[in-house]
Each structure stands twice: as structure tokens, then as C-alpha cells.
Amino acid sequence: MTDTRKPALLALAFIFILALAFWPSPAQANVDCDANGSINFGTSQSGTGSVNYSCRNYGSTAVNLTLCTVRGPVAWPGTEAQPAMAYGNNLLYYNLYTSINRAQIWDSSAPISTAISIAAGGTRTGTLSFYGYIPSGQTAPPGTYQTWFYNATVGILVAGNPTCQRTYTNFAGRDFNMPVTATVINACTITAGAGSNINFGVIQSTATNRSASSQIAVNCPSGTPYNIGLAPSNGDINGAGVMSGSAGNTAKVPYQLRKTSSTGPAWGNTATSSSTGNGVTGTGTGTNSIISVYATLPSANYPADNYRDTVTVTVHY
């Protein structure tokens, strides 16, 4: 009589051994990298951001690799074509670049990379820089603007593949959120003589009631009220100045600064941040506002010479 039980026992043992041979074991990348990043423009139009990485080599030999980082998707309120920061319902547009000359926009298809070497069992830390720019001419009121990119990546570049890969053979990277912030302040700029200096030209000594004009360019953030004062070099608060000739000529040629027109009211220097006084008032638009300045010359009955004066323009906001 044949014993059929033993082959069955052998087959069961074989299956058990085979299962052990293919049982999965925990996998661990030889190199593991973590990262965080951000950019804060502060009150500047341009800024430098950073992605700070830390990579650990768990292997027993040194590793050379090309580490990379790419920007993640744009969070509200911007779009992929035009990222934006928000302060309430107000938007401030900007963009990020891979280099300081802003030749290449930084996005998921344009990695920033660096070659690194990590010793066996060692750790390597460092920073990958990127660059931001806020275009001028925006009507963004003062405030703190912010947004973020989510799922920015620190990964690896492999020869023949331009994609920054978060995971690869014996490598593990990370995704991270990246905040973007900027502060808009009540900063105004003013350019006197935006067209040219006030020039009465060449005139005869018998001339009377002559006038000339120029322009001032004022740029204040949108919604910012401002007042502008003009002060001749003699310090007259009512805009009544005098022009001086060359050395040895003691003659002083009077003139009057005016607003609105050559026959308009005197434009002086009693303006403050809270009062227009005898100055000119306005409200910022985020772009240049052009304001005309007039000067009148009652009489030219003075010795022949070139006469001039310097007027100080002050914007209060």
C-alpha cells in the first residue's frame, strides 16, 4: 500500500519556503532629502527667495547627484500665467525667475539645480536661490500681500531626463508649500522738471509779464492722498522767489510760482501731510501723475546776464 501523504507534506513545505523567498522587505532610499522654501519681497520691487534643503545619505558609499527644485502650482488668487498675492480683495501681481536677470520664469518645467556630493552616512545642507519681481504701475493700496505655491518639489535630475523627479532609484525627495509675501507702503516718489526746467528764454530788458512752465511727476500708491509744496531758495513760503546772476552781479530778478495756470494762485510751501495749505493736492494712482508748475516774471529790467534759481519740491503724504 502506497503512502500518499508524504508528497503532500513536501509540497506544502515547498510552498511555504517559496513564499518566504518572495516576502516583501521594508525599502529605504539611500538618499533622503527634505526642503522648505519662501520669498519675502518686504517693501522692495524685487526679492531673492530660497529653497533650503537637507539630504541624508544612508548608504555605505559616497553619492554624487544633481539636486533640483521646481515651483508648485499657483494658489489663489493668481493663475499659472500670472501669479498674484492678495490683501483682502486687492491683488499684487508678480513672477518668479530662475536667475537674477529674469530670463526664465521659474515653474514646473524649469528646474533650478545644483550638483552635490554626500559622504557615506553623511548629511548635506544648502540653499537653492530663485528671484522675484513685482512689475511697477500697479494700483495696489498699502497692506501686507501674501499667497503661496503648494507642492513645490525638491528632487533629482537624471541624465537624459529634464524633469525634476521627486523619487528615483535609491532617492527620495519631498513636496512642500512655499509662502510668498510683500508689503506695500505709502511710499511716494517725485521728479521735478519732468519735461524740462522752467525757462523764460532770452528776453529783452524791456519785457514785462512773461511766463513759463514745467512739470512735476508724482507717483504714490493707489488711494494715497498727498500735498505738494514749492520753496524757492530764498525760503519764501508763498512761492515768491528771486533769480541770481553771475558772480559780481548783485541784481535779483523776482518771479512768482503759480498753480493751475500762469494767472493762477500762488504756489508756496505751507503744505503738510494733513493740509494742502497753499500747495497742490492729489491722490495716488500707482502711476505717474503729471502736474504743471507755472512761473511769472513781472519785469526783466535788470542788467544783462544769465539768471537762475533752484526750487525745492516737497511731497507730503
C-alpha positions as CSV (number, residue, x, y, z in Angstrom):
1,M,0.0,0.0,0.0
2,T,1.4,3.4,-1.0
3,D,1.6,6.3,1.4
4,T,0.3,9.4,-0.4
5,R,0.6,11.8,2.5
6,K,4.3,12.5,2.3
7,P,4.4,14.2,-1.1
8,A,1.5,16.4,0.1
9,L,3.5,17.4,3.1
10,L,6.6,18.1,0.9
11,A,4.5,20.2,-1.4
12,L,3.2,22.2,1.5
13,A,6.7,22.8,2.8
14,F,7.9,23.9,-0.6
15,I,5.1,26.4,-1.0
16,F,5.9,27.8,2.5
17,I,9.6,28.2,1.7
18,L,8.8,29.8,-1.7
19,A,6.5,32.3,0.0
20,L,9.3,33.2,2.4
21,A,11.7,33.8,-0.6
22,F,9.4,36.4,-2.1
23,W,8.1,38.0,1.1
24,P,8.5,41.9,0.7
25,S,11.0,43.6,2.9
26,P,11.0,47.2,4.0
27,A,12.5,49.5,1.4
28,Q,14.6,52.6,2.2
29,A,16.2,55.1,-0.2
30,N,19.9,55.5,0.2
31,V,19.5,59.3,-0.1
32,D,16.6,61.1,1.5
33,C,16.1,64.9,1.1
34,D,13.8,67.3,2.8
35,A,13.2,71.0,2.0
36,N,11.4,74.2,2.7
37,G,11.3,77.5,0.8
38,S,9.9,81.0,0.8
39,I,10.3,84.5,-0.7
40,N,9.5,87.8,1.1
41,F,9.8,90.9,-1.0
42,G,9.4,93.2,2.0
43,T,8.8,96.7,0.7
44,S,11.0,96.1,-2.4
45,Q,10.0,95.6,-6.0
46,S,12.4,92.7,-6.4
47,G,13.5,89.9,-4.0
48,T,15.5,86.7,-3.6
49,G,13.9,83.6,-2.4
50,S,15.4,80.4,-1.1
51,V,14.8,76.7,-1.1
52,N,16.7,75.2,1.9
53,Y,17.4,71.5,1.6
54,S,18.9,68.8,3.8
55,C,19.9,65.5,2.3
56,R,21.0,62.4,4.3
57,N,22.9,59.5,2.7
58,Y,22.0,56.2,4.4
59,G,24.3,54.2,2.2
60,S,27.8,52.9,2.8
61,T,29.4,54.8,-0.1
62,A,29.6,58.5,-1.1
63,V,26.9,59.6,-3.5
64,N,27.1,62.3,-6.3
65,L,23.9,63.6,-7.7
66,T,22.2,66.7,-9.2
67,L,19.7,68.1,-6.8
68,C,16.8,70.1,-8.2
69,T,13.7,72.1,-7.2
70,V,10.6,73.2,-9.1
71,R,7.8,75.6,-8.3
72,G,4.5,74.0,-7.5
73,P,1.0,75.0,-8.7
74,V,-0.2,78.6,-8.2
75,A,-2.6,79.1,-5.2
76,W,-5.5,81.6,-5.2
77,P,-5.8,84.3,-6.3
78,G,-3.3,84.0,-9.2
79,T,-3.1,81.9,-12.3
80,E,-0.3,79.9,-13.8
81,A,0.1,82.6,-16.5
82,Q,0.1,85.4,-13.9
83,P,0.7,84.7,-10.1
84,A,-0.7,87.2,-7.7
85,M,-0.6,88.0,-4.0
86,A,-3.7,89.2,-2.1
87,Y,-4.5,91.7,0.6
88,G,-8.3,91.4,1.1
89,N,-9.7,91.8,-2.3
90,N,-6.7,93.7,-3.6
91,L,-4.2,92.0,-5.9
92,L,-0.5,92.5,-6.4
93,Y,1.0,90.7,-9.4
94,Y,4.5,89.2,-9.5
95,N,6.5,86.5,-11.0
96,L,9.4,84.2,-10.1
97,Y,12.6,83.5,-12.1
98,T,15.4,81.0,-12.2
99,S,18.1,83.7,-12.5
100,I,18.7,87.3,-11.4
101,N,18.5,88.6,-14.9
102,R,14.9,87.3,-15.1
103,A,15.4,85.5,-18.4
104,Q,13.5,82.3,-17.5
105,I,10.3,82.1,-15.4
106,W,10.5,79.5,-12.7
107,D,7.8,76.9,-13.0
108,S,7.4,73.1,-13.1
109,S,9.2,72.9,-16.4
110,A,12.2,75.0,-15.4
111,P,14.1,73.3,-12.6
112,I,16.8,75.1,-10.5
113,S,19.6,72.6,-9.8
114,T,23.0,72.1,-8.2
115,A,25.5,69.2,-8.2
116,I,26.2,67.9,-4.7
117,S,28.2,65.1,-3.1
118,I,27.2,63.4,0.2
119,A,29.6,61.2,2.1
120,A,28.6,57.8,3.3
121,G,26.3,58.1,6.3
122,G,26.6,61.9,5.9
123,T,24.3,64.9,5.6
124,R,24.5,67.7,3.1
125,T,22.6,71.0,3.6
126,G,22.4,74.0,1.3
127,T,20.2,76.6,-0.5
128,L,18.9,76.9,-4.0
129,S,18.1,80.6,-4.8
130,F,15.3,82.0,-7.0
131,Y,14.3,85.5,-7.9
132,G,11.1,87.5,-7.8
133,Y,9.9,90.7,-9.4
134,I,6.8,92.9,-8.9
135,P,6.0,95.0,-12.1
136,S,5.6,98.7,-11.5
137,G,2.4,100.7,-12.3
138,Q,0.1,98.6,-10.2
139,T,-2.7,100.2,-8.3
140,A,-2.2,98.2,-5.1
141,P,-3.1,100.0,-1.8
142,P,-0.9,99.8,1.2
143,G,-1.0,96.5,3.1
144,T,0.6,93.1,3.6
145,Y,0.1,90.8,0.5
146,Q,0.5,87.1,0.6
147,T,-0.1,83.8,-1.2
148,W,1.8,80.5,-1.6
149,F,2.7,77.7,-4.0
150,Y,1.7,74.3,-3.0
151,N,3.6,71.0,-3.8
152,A,6.9,72.6,-4.7
153,T,9.4,69.8,-5.1
154,V,12.9,69.0,-4.2
155,G,14.1,66.1,-6.3
156,I,16.8,64.7,-8.6
157,L,17.8,65.3,-12.2
158,V,18.9,62.3,-14.1
159,A,21.0,62.4,-17.3
160,G,18.8,62.4,-20.4
161,N,15.6,63.5,-18.5
162,P,14.9,67.2,-17.9
163,T,12.2,66.5,-15.3
164,C,12.9,67.1,-11.7
165,Q,11.9,63.8,-10.2
166,R,10.8,63.6,-6.5
167,T,11.5,59.8,-6.4
168,Y,14.1,57.7,-8.2
169,T,16.1,54.6,-7.6
170,N,17.7,54.9,-4.2
171,F,16.5,58.6,-3.8
172,A,13.5,60.1,-2.1
173,G,12.6,63.8,-2.2
174,R,9.8,65.9,-0.7
175,D,6.9,68.2,-1.7
176,F,6.5,71.4,0.4
177,N,4.3,74.5,0.4
178,M,6.1,77.8,-0.3
179,P,4.8,81.2,1.0
180,V,5.1,84.4,-0.9
181,T,4.7,87.8,0.8
182,A,5.2,91.5,0.2
183,T,4.4,94.8,1.9
184,V,3.1,97.8,0.1
185,I,3.7,101.1,2.0
186,N,2.7,104.7,1.4
187,A,5.9,105.5,-0.5
188,C,5.8,108.4,-2.9
189,T,8.4,109.5,-5.5
190,I,8.6,112.8,-7.2
191,T,10.5,114.0,-10.2
192,A,10.9,117.8,-10.7
193,G,11.4,119.2,-14.2
194,A,9.8,116.1,-15.7
195,G,9.6,117.9,-19.0
196,S,12.4,120.5,-18.6
197,N,13.4,123.3,-16.3
198,I,11.3,126.4,-16.2
199,N,13.0,128.6,-18.8
200,F,11.9,132.2,-19.6
201,G,14.3,132.1,-22.6
202,V,16.3,135.0,-24.0
203,I,14.3,138.2,-23.5
204,Q,14.8,142.0,-23.8
205,S,15.2,144.1,-20.6
206,T,12.0,145.9,-21.6
207,A,9.9,142.7,-21.4
208,T,7.1,142.5,-18.7
209,N,4.7,139.9,-17.5
210,R,6.4,137.0,-19.0
211,S,5.5,133.4,-18.0
212,A,7.0,129.9,-18.4
213,S,6.1,126.4,-17.1
214,S,7.4,122.9,-16.5
215,Q,6.0,119.7,-15.0
216,I,6.3,117.5,-11.8
217,A,5.8,113.8,-11.9
218,V,4.4,112.3,-8.7
219,N,4.0,108.6,-8.1
220,C,2.1,107.5,-5.0
221,P,0.4,104.1,-4.2
222,S,-3.2,103.9,-5.2
223,G,-5.5,105.8,-2.9
224,T,-2.7,107.6,-1.0
225,P,-3.5,111.4,-0.6
226,Y,-0.6,113.8,-1.0
227,N,0.1,117.5,-0.9
228,I,3.0,119.2,-2.7
229,G,4.8,122.4,-1.7
230,L,7.3,124.5,-3.6
231,A,10.1,126.5,-1.9
232,P,12.4,129.0,-3.8
233,S,15.9,129.2,-2.5
234,N,15.2,132.4,-0.6
235,G,12.7,130.4,1.6
236,D,9.7,132.4,0.8
237,I,6.7,130.3,1.9
238,N,4.4,132.0,-0.7
239,G,6.5,131.0,-3.7
240,A,7.9,134.4,-4.4
241,G,11.5,133.7,-5.4
242,V,14.4,135.6,-6.9
243,M,16.9,134.6,-9.6
244,S,20.6,135.5,-9.3
245,G,23.1,136.3,-12.0
246,S,26.7,135.5,-12.4
247,A,29.4,136.4,-9.8
248,G,29.7,140.1,-9.2
249,N,26.2,140.8,-10.3
250,T,24.1,141.8,-7.2
251,A,20.8,142.1,-9.1
252,K,18.0,139.9,-8.1
253,V,15.2,139.2,-10.6
254,P,11.8,138.4,-8.8
255,Y,9.5,135.7,-10.0
256,Q,6.3,134.1,-8.7
257,L,5.5,130.3,-8.7
258,R,1.8,129.6,-9.6
259,K,-0.5,126.6,-9.9
260,T,-3.4,125.9,-12.3
261,S,-2.2,128.5,-14.9
262,S,0.2,131.4,-15.4
263,T,-2.5,133.6,-13.9
264,G,-3.5,131.1,-11.2
265,P,-3.0,131.3,-7.4
266,A,0.5,131.5,-5.9
267,W,2.1,128.1,-5.2
268,G,4.0,128.1,-1.9
269,N,5.4,125.8,0.8
270,T,2.8,125.7,3.6
271,A,1.5,122.2,2.7
272,T,1.8,119.4,5.2
273,S,0.8,115.7,5.2
274,S,-2.7,116.7,6.6
275,S,-3.2,120.1,4.9
276,T,-2.9,121.4,1.4
277,G,-2.1,124.9,2.5
278,N,-1.0,127.0,-0.5
279,G,0.3,123.9,-2.3
280,V,-1.3,121.4,-4.6
281,T,-3.2,118.2,-3.5
282,G,-3.8,114.9,-5.2
283,T,-4.5,111.2,-4.7
284,G,-2.1,108.4,-5.8
285,T,-2.9,106.1,-8.7
286,G,0.2,103.8,-8.6
287,T,1.5,105.5,-11.7
288,N,3.0,108.9,-12.5
289,S,0.6,111.9,-12.2
290,I,1.8,114.9,-14.2
291,I,1.3,118.3,-12.5
292,S,2.2,121.6,-14.2
293,V,4.1,124.3,-12.5
294,Y,3.9,127.9,-13.7
295,A,6.2,130.9,-13.1
296,T,5.6,134.6,-13.9
297,L,8.2,137.3,-14.4
298,P,6.8,140.8,-13.8
299,S,9.8,142.7,-15.3
300,A,13.1,142.0,-17.0
301,N,14.5,145.4,-16.4
302,Y,17.8,144.2,-15.0
303,P,21.5,144.1,-16.2
304,A,22.1,141.6,-19.0
305,D,23.1,138.2,-17.6
306,N,22.0,134.6,-17.2
307,Y,19.7,134.4,-14.1
308,R,18.7,131.3,-12.3
309,D,17.2,129.9,-9.1
310,T,16.6,126.4,-7.5
311,V,13.1,125.5,-6.3
312,T,12.7,122.6,-3.8
313,V,9.7,120.4,-4.4
314,T,8.3,118.5,-1.3
315,V,5.6,115.9,-1.4
316,H,3.8,115.3,1.9
317,Y,1.8,112.1,2.3
